[in-house]
Amino acid sequence: MQIGMLGLGKMGGNMTARLLRDGHSVVGANRTPAPLAEAVKRGAVGAESLSDMVRKLQGRRTVWLMIPSGDPVENAVKELSALLNTGDVVIDGGNSFYKDSIRRGEFLKQKGIYFLDSGTSGGIWGLEEGYCLMIGGDPEPFAFAEPVFKTLAPPRGYLHTGPVGSGHFVKMVHNGIEYGLMQAYAEGFEILTKAPFPVDMTAVSELWQHASVVRSWLLELTTKALKADPGLADVKAWVDDSGEGRWTVQQAIESGVPAYTIAASLFARFASREDNSFGLRLLAALRNQFGGHAIKHA
């Protein structure tokens, strides 16, 4: 089928390549020219703007948004609401907050335009491995766009999760779980570095991939990282977060779910950004005040 792809970065560009490789027609647009030129080189039709993209799409139009959550998606949805016709489909494949997706779906529905929210997992490996897609929205536009989902996902790798908002809700929880898994690996391997004897962590991570209970794709990526830099000497202990972990913790509070591990993993990321933090200095000072414990002076 023909589809418009707004956002041709690491994921959007690879998704475009995967679609073109399977015979789909893609009209692409991007904020900067280099990724657009690369997509055109692969066989996409280039568009100078969102309105130019819509003009180049024929018949019942489908536009996939692969752009940052927040204002970029909000502005694109508003612009598309004035450009698309009744029955056309907008798919948000980024990491938008599910409540925003519900609101955007209602807004477009008033214009007669369908909205699908697709939680997308796979990262930079999706071009070859495929993307896991969690798609919320009405059944009819889901079925209409299903050829695209079949191409982007591996076998059994996409699911119609329910109404608008459900796709991004499931992806939000997916990312919260991801935070906890990553933190468990990080803590476990740090304990290995403190072993009372030499431990080859790269060899251990490779070993655990074979019949171990803790084998996973994240463990494969751990091995890849350790092979490239066994002591991770070139990596700074600063861990960012995209917002999905925060939303998962907020939802846990709203739902009354005790999500200890996910919350702790999120706070660990915050702690990674604190260099000689005031709070930890205060802890040291308090121990000195009530117990006379020694302070390590700066």
N, C-alpha and C positions, 0 to 999 in steps of 0.2 A: 504494500500500500504506500501511499504518499504521506509524508509527515513533515512538519516543520520542527526544527530543533533550535531553540533559543538557548545559547550557552554551549560553547564548544571547547571548554577547558579539559582537564584531565579525564573526567568521566564523560562529559557530553561529547567530546571529540571521539573517544573510544566507542561510545554507544553508536555514534554516527557511522563509524567505520564498520561496526558489526552489522548494522542495518543495511548498509550499502553492499556488504559482502554477501548478504542473503537475498539480494535482489530488490530491496525496497528503494523508493525514491525519497531523497531527503533534501529539503530546502533549509539551509543553515544560516544563522545570523549570530554575530558575536560582537561584544563591545570593542575588542581589539582586533586588528586585521590579520595577524599571523595565524591564529588558530582557524580562522575562516578560510584563509588561503590554503592551509593544509587540508581542510575538509573538501574544498573544491578540487584540489589535486587528486583526492581519492574518488571523486565522482559526484559530490554533492553539488547542488545548485546554490550559488551564493546570493544572499539578500543583504541589502545595505541597512535595513531597519526592520522592525516588527511589522510595520505596515507594508513594506516591500515584500516581506515573507508571505504575508496573508494574500497579497495580490498574485503571487506565484504559485499558490496552492490551488488545486482544482477540485471541483465537486464538494463533497462534504469534507470540511477541513479539520485536521487534527494538529494541534500545536503542543509540543512537549517542552516544558520549562526545566532547564538544568542549570539554574542560577542560584546564587546565595539566597537563603531564607530572609524574611523580613521585608524591607522596603523594595528591593529589586523584584520580588515576586508580587508584592502588592501593586506596584506600578505597572507591571506587565499584565496582570489580570485586569486592571482598570482599562488599560489601553486596548486589550483584546476584546473587552466587552463592547467596545464601540466599533470594532473591525470585523468581528465574526458574525455569522448568521445563525438563525435558529437551527438547532441540531448539531452544530459544530461542537468539537470536543477540545477542552484544555486539560492537559495532564501536568501536574506539578510533581516532578521526580526528585526534588531536593529534600532537604531536612527541615521542612516547615513544621511549626507547632500545630498539632491536630485541631485545636480549637480555631486557629486561623483558617485552616482548610475547610472546616465546617461553615464558617462565616463566608468564605469566598465561594463555596459551592452554592450557598443560598443566594448570594449576590448574582452569580452568573445564571442561576436557574430562573431568576426574574426576567432575564434577557432571552431565555429560551436556549441557553448554551449549557452544555453538560460539563461537569468538572470531575476529574478523577485525581485522587491523591495517591501517588505511588511511592511508598517507602522503598528505597533502592540501596541494596547492600552489595558490595563486591569490590569497591575501590578501584585502584589502578589495574587490578588483575582481571577486571570484568571483560576486557576485550577478548581474551582467550578462554577464560573459565566460565563466563556468563555472569549475569546479575540475578540476585535473589530479589524478586519484586513482590511487594505487599500492597495490593491495589484496592482502594476504597472508591465507591461510587455506585451509580445505578447499573443494573445488569446489562441494559441495552448498549450504552456506550462502551462498557467493558468488553462486550462481545464484538463490537465494531472494531475496537483497537486491539483485539487479541492477537492478530498476526504479528504485531510489533512486540508484544510481550513474549510470544513464542520464540521470536528471534533473539531477543535480548537475554532471556533466561535459559539456563540449562534444562534438561528434562526434569519435570516436577519442581521447577524453580520459581514458579509464580503462582499467586493465589488471589482470588477475589475475596477480600477479607470482610466485606460488608458495605454499609453505607459510607457516604463521604465522611472523611475524617478517620475512618478505621485503619486505612493504610498507614497513615503517618502515626497513628496511635501505636500500632503494632511495631513499626520501625523504631519509635521512641523507646519502647520497652526493650526491643532488641539491642539498642545501643547502651541502655542501662546495664543489661546483662553483660555486654561486651566490656564495659568499664570494670565490672567485678572480676571477670575472667582475666583480664589483663593485669589487674592489681594482684591477683593470686599468683600468677606466673612471676611477676616482678618481685614479690616478697619471697617466694620460694627460692628463686635463683639468687637473691641477695643472701639468704641463709646459706646457700651452697658456697658463696664466696667467703663465708666466715667459718667454713669447715676446719677442723683441727688437722687436716691433711689436704694435699692438693687434689682438686676435683676438676676434671676437664668438662666444663659446663656445655661446650658445644657437643661433645660426645654424649653427654647425658641427655641433652635435648633431642639429639638424633635417636638415641635409644628409646626414649619415651614415645616416639612416634610409632613404635611397632608393638601392637597388642596392649599398650598401657592404657589404663583407665583415663588418664589425663591427656591422651593424644587428641590433637585438634589442628585446624588450619593455623590458629594463632601460635601454636607450638612450632609448626613448620616455619612460620615467619620469624619466631624467636631464633631458631637454628640459622636461618638466613642472615639475621642481624649479627649473631655471634661469630659466624664464619667470616663476615666482612670485617669485624672489629671485635675480637674476643674479649677485650677488657672494656669495650665501649668508651675508650679514651677520647674519642672525637665527638661524643654526644654530651650535651649539657643536660643536667637534671632539671629540665623545665618541661612540664607536660601541660599542654593546652587542653581546652575542652570546647566542643562545638555548640554546646547548649543542650544537647539531647539528654545527657546525664542529669543536668539540673531539672529539666522538665520531668524526667522519670521520678526523681526524688519528690518534686512538687506534687506529682500525681499520687505517689505513695502516701503523702500526707493527706491529700484530699480524700483518698480512698480508705485511709486508716490501715494501710499495709505496713508492717514493720520491715522495711527494706534496709537492714543493717549493712549488708555488704556493699550494695550499690551506693548508699550514702557515704560510707567510709571511703570507697574508692574515689568518689568525687572530691571529698575533702582532701584526700591524699594529693590529688592534682593541684588543688589550691596551695597546699603546703609546699609543693615542688617549686613554686614561684617566689617563695619567701626566703630571701637571703639574709641570714642573721636577723630573723623577725623580732619585732618588739615583744610579741606574746611569749616567745620562747625565752627571751632575755628576762622577762618579768618572772617566768617560772623559776629560773635560776636564782633570781634575787629573792623570791619568796622562800625558797628552800634555805637560803642563807639566813633569812630573817628569823624563821621559826626554829631552825635546827642547827644553825651555824655551819651548814654544809659549805664546802669550798666553792668559790666562783673562779671560773677561768676568765681572766681579764683580757679584754680586747687589746 
